[in-house]
């Protein structure tokens, strides 16, 4: 390959974002509630991440889990969250919205894109549940997005590698295609090779035990957090492809 594929880490907390940086990630997508596909993190989390990260910081703009069809109040929330990211000097935002037909909601996405101004924009995995993913890719290009994140409309990027490769061919360099979902150090080389992508997205999470004194009835004994060693292993696997 002519260049080392870039590594983005989906970080569900400030600690995860710092672990991503320490492990060699090229970029952080900051979010919370990863178990439900990710939502917009708190303003405090965004502000501290901006202060402490030296690598590019993109923030997920998603007011809730579930579908990607948003009402007027949710659209206003997303606009306000983007405005906050602009004020804090974030590098980019990650967004997407669909209409009731399963097409990209162009009025909503156009407004969100305009609010982002000069920030970079990634179109997220709403493309994977669009009625016509190929048409959705053209919409993301028309919006001026830098990249689209996709698993090829499959549960994970390895299973969707063929569809991801079709996206890359369709894009013809007009937008970057970033593979995501289920990526780890063991499969990332195959995904890059078969999908033809130059960017990959992973959470690289592992369990972080909680102190024994906090293990109260009904509370999980561990939390999932981005692991420095998993990020480092991904980085090494990608560097080996160059």
C-alpha positions in Angstrom: 0.0 0.0 0.0 1.2 3.5 -0.6 0.3 5.0 2.8 -0.4 3.7 6.2 -4.2 3.4 6.8 -5.4 5.9 9.4 -6.8 4.7 12.7 -9.8 6.3 14.4 -10.9 5.2 17.9 -14.5 5.5 19.1 -13.9 6.7 22.7 -16.8 6.5 25.1 -15.2 8.6 27.8 -12.4 11.1 28.4 -10.2 8.2 29.8 -10.8 6.2 26.6 -9.9 9.2 24.4 -6.6 9.6 26.3 -5.9 5.9 26.0 -6.6 6.1 22.2 -4.0 8.9 22.0 -1.5 7.0 24.1 -1.9 3.9 21.9 -1.1 5.7 18.7 -4.6 6.5 17.2 -4.7 9.1 14.5 -8.1 10.5 15.5 -10.7 10.2 18.2 -14.4 10.0 17.7 -15.7 11.1 21.1 -19.1 9.7 22.2 -20.9 8.0 25.0 -23.4 5.1 25.4 -21.5 2.9 22.9 -23.6 0.0 23.9 -26.5 1.7 22.1 -24.4 2.7 19.1 -23.1 6.0 20.6 -24.6 9.3 21.5 -23.3 12.9 22.0 -21.1 13.1 25.1 -21.5 15.7 27.8 -20.2 19.2 27.2 -17.8 18.8 30.0 -16.3 15.7 28.4 -15.9 17.4 25.1 -14.3 20.5 26.7 -11.8 18.4 28.7 -11.0 16.2 25.7 -10.3 19.3 23.6 -8.0 20.6 26.3 -6.0 17.3 26.6 -5.9 15.7 23.2 -3.1 16.5 20.7 -4.7 14.4 17.9 -7.8 15.4 16.0 -11.0 15.3 17.9 -14.4 14.6 16.2 -17.6 14.5 18.2 -20.6 12.3 17.6 -23.8 14.3 17.1 -26.6 11.9 18.0 -29.1 12.9 20.7 -30.3 9.3 21.4 -30.0 5.7 20.4 -32.4 3.9 18.2 -33.3 5.0 14.7 -31.9 8.0 12.8 -35.2 9.8 12.2 -35.3 13.0 14.2 -38.1 15.4 15.2 -37.8 19.1 15.4 -36.7 19.2 19.1 -33.9 16.6 18.4 -32.7 18.6 15.4 -32.5 21.7 17.6 -30.5 19.7 20.1 -28.1 18.5 17.4 -27.6 22.1 16.1 -26.8 23.3 19.6 -24.3 20.5 20.2 -22.5 21.3 16.9 -22.4 25.0 17.9 -20.7 24.0 21.1 -18.2 21.9 19.2 -17.4 24.9 17.0 -16.9 27.1 20.0 -14.5 24.7 21.7 -12.4 24.3 18.6 -13.1 20.7 17.9 -11.7 19.4 14.6 -14.9 17.8 13.3 -18.3 16.3 14.0 -19.9 13.0 13.1 -23.5 13.2 11.9 -26.3 11.6 9.9 -30.1 11.5 9.7 -32.7 9.6 7.6 -36.2 10.4 6.7 -39.2 8.1 7.0 -38.5 6.5 3.6 -35.0 5.5 4.7 -33.3 8.1 2.5 -30.8 10.6 3.8 -32.7 13.5 5.4 -31.1 16.2 3.3 -32.8 19.3 4.9 -31.7 18.1 8.3 -28.2 17.1 7.3 -27.7 20.3 5.2 -28.6 22.4 8.3 -26.2 20.3 10.5 -23.5 20.6 7.9 -23.9 24.3 7.7 -23.7 24.7 11.5 -20.4 22.8 11.4 -18.9 25.5 9.2 -15.2 24.8 8.6 -15.2 21.7 10.8 -14.6 18.3 9.2 -17.7 16.1 8.8 -18.1 12.3 8.9 -21.4 10.7 7.9 -21.9 7.9 10.3 -23.4 4.4 10.1 -26.9 5.7 9.3 -25.8 4.8 5.8 -25.9 1.1 6.8 -29.6 1.2 7.5 -30.5 3.5 4.6 -33.1 2.1 2.1 -30.5 2.4 -0.7 -26.9 2.7 0.7 -25.5 3.6 -2.7 -27.9 6.5 -3.0 -27.1 7.5 0.6 -23.4 7.6 -0.3 -24.1 10.0 -3.1 -26.0 12.1 -0.6 -23.1 12.2 1.8 -20.9 13.3 -1.1 -23.3 16.0 -2.0 -23.3 17.3 1.6 -19.6 17.8 1.4 -18.7 15.2 4.0 -15.0 14.1 4.3 -15.8 10.5 4.9 -18.5 8.0 5.5 -18.3 5.3 8.3 -19.7 1.9 7.3 -19.7 -1.8 8.0 -21.1 -2.4 4.5 -24.6 -2.8 6.0 -23.4 -6.0 7.8 -23.1 -6.7 11.5 -19.3 -6.1 11.2 -16.8 -4.8 8.7 -15.2 -8.2 8.0 -18.6 -9.6 6.8 -19.3 -6.4 4.9 -15.9 -6.1 3.2 -17.3 -6.8 -0.3 -19.9 -4.0 0.1 -17.3 -1.7 1.6 -15.2 -2.3 -1.5 -18.1 -1.4 -3.7 -18.5 1.9 -1.8 -14.9 2.7 -2.4 -15.3 2.0 -6.1 -18.4 4.1 -6.2 -16.8 7.0 -4.3 -13.9 7.3 -6.9 -12.0 9.4 -4.5 -14.8 11.9 -3.9 -15.2 10.9 -0.3 -13.1 8.6 2.0 -14.7 5.3 3.0 -13.9 4.3 6.6 -14.6 0.7 7.7 -15.9 0.2 11.2 -17.6 -2.4 13.4 -15.9 -5.4 15.0 -12.4 -4.4 13.9 -9.4 -5.6 15.9 -5.7 -6.3 15.4 -6.4 -9.8 14.2 -8.7 -8.9 11.3 -7.8 -5.3 10.4 -5.4 -6.3 7.7 -8.0 -8.5 5.9 -10.6 -5.7 6.2 -8.2 -3.1 4.7 -7.1 -5.5 1.9 -10.6 -6.8 1.0 -12.4 -3.5 1.6 -9.8 -1.3 -0.1 -10.1 1.4 2.6 -7.6 3.9 3.8 -9.2 4.5 7.2 -10.5 2.2 9.9 -12.6 2.8 13.0 -12.6 0.7 16.2 -13.4 1.0 19.9 -10.6 -1.2 21.1 -12.3 -1.7 24.4 -11.5 -4.0 27.3 -12.8 -4.4 30.9 -11.6 -2.0 33.6 -12.3 -3.5 37.0 -14.0 -1.2 39.5 -12.5 -0.9 43.0 -13.8 -3.6 45.3 -15.3 -1.0 47.7 -17.7 0.1 44.9 -19.0 -3.3 44.0 -22.5 -2.8 45.3 -25.4 -5.1 44.6 -26.8 -4.6 41.1 -23.6 -2.8 39.8 -21.4 -4.4 37.2 -17.9 -5.3 38.5 -16.2 -3.9 35.4 -16.7 -1.1 32.9 -15.6 -1.2 29.3 -12.9 1.3 28.3 -10.6 1.8 25.4 -7.4 -0.2 26.1 -4.0 1.3 25.3 -2.6 -2.1 24.3 -5.4 -2.9 22.0 -5.0 0.4 20.3 -1.2 -0.1 20.1 -1.8 -3.6 18.5 -4.1 -2.1 15.9 -1.5 0.6 15.2 1.2 -1.9 14.7 -1.0 -4.1 12.4 -1.8 -1.1 10.2 1.8 0.1 10.1 2.8 -3.3 8.9 0.6 -2.8 5.8 2.5 0.3 4.6 
